[in-house]
């Protein structure tokens, strides 16, 4: 059986964990540098590309998704799954205060995240959106997922937990067409 090809976009610790965990199951392509808001960043994608996971951001995720999907259409690639790491707070669902490190304009950041999700939704490809709360390096507790529309307590989630959920979404399609908040409880 031929291995499917998966594209990982963006550069953060969760992306590296996902790449390591999926490397034996998929042909991996990683785009971790360059201007991800430019269509040329996605030139020459393989025709057998079936899945994409976006770790793009924090800013300009909307521009990156516009450029990525323009390239996909231009190259006539047929994706069967898209996973995006966004952020909690895009739906005013957070109870308490979240930190957005390095973000000067939180309103614009959340607007860009919402628009990136809208772009993905309009492509009519099965998708999963993960909305982590404050992202930290060390795992603190038990992973927890909260469905879209439910209140989300401010808290923390590790890169490891985010990677666990992404791998599960890719391997099982468990969270297909859902937007899920991610956190850890002590």
Order of alpha helices (4+ residues) and beta strands (2+ residues): beta-alpha-beta-beta-alpha-beta-beta-alpha-beta-beta-beta-beta-beta-alpha-beta
